[in-house]
């Protein structure tokens, strides 16, 4: 059995923060054409970022590393690298 404690809507606020971060990172990657590697995150937070950017036409995300140091990388999609 799992028990989740959510004080002051922490999870909702954290999710909103991560979605905003994902959008800012996607904009930066589109603008610069350079990949961005984030700090290690837990699986829940990585999933939020992947989901936030899965429909983006210009960037891809992937995770690498081993737990607990698994991190996300945001990159420009291959077809858009030619247009920079």
N, C-alpha and C positions, 0 to 999 in steps of 0.2 A: 504494500500500500504506500502511495506517495502522498505527501502533504505539502501543499504550496501555501506560503504565507506571502500576502501582497499588501504591504503597509503603504497607505497613502497613494494607491494606484501606481506603485513603483514600476511594475512590469509594463503597464500601458505607456507611461512616460518614457521609459527606456526604449521601448519599441519606436515611439515617435522620434526620439533622438537619433536612433540608428537609421531610420528611414530618411531623415533629413541629411544625415551624414552620407548615406549612400548617394543621394541626389547631388550633393556638393562634390563628392568624389567623381561621379560620372561626368559632371560638368568640367572638372579639372582635367580629367583624362582626355575628354574630347578636345579641350582647348590646347593642351600641351602635347598630346600624342604619346605621353609617357605613362608607363604602368605605375600603379600605386599599390604598395604592400602595407597592410594594416598590422597592428599589434595582435598578438594572440588573443583569441576569443573563445568562449565556450560554444558548444554546438547550437544552442538556442539563438545566440546573437548572430552567429554566422548565417544561420538559416534566414533570419530576418533580412540581412543584407542581400543574400542571394535572391530572395523573393522580391525585394524592392527593385532590383535591377534586371530581373529575368526578362522583362518585356522591352528593355532599352534597345533601340536599334543600333547604337553606336558602341556599346561596351559589353564585355564579357566578364564574368567573375569565376574564379575557381579557388579552391582551398588547397593548401599543401602543408606538410609537416606532420608531426605526430602529436597526439594528445599529451599533455595539456597545452602544447605550444603550436597548435594548428592555427593557421592564419589565412586571411582572404587576400587575394590579389585582384585588382580591377585593371583590365587592359582594354585597349581599343580593339574592336573587331578587325579582322584581317582585311576585309574589303574596304574599310575606311582608312587604313594606314596609307593607301595609295593617294588619297585625296589631301593629305597634309603637306 
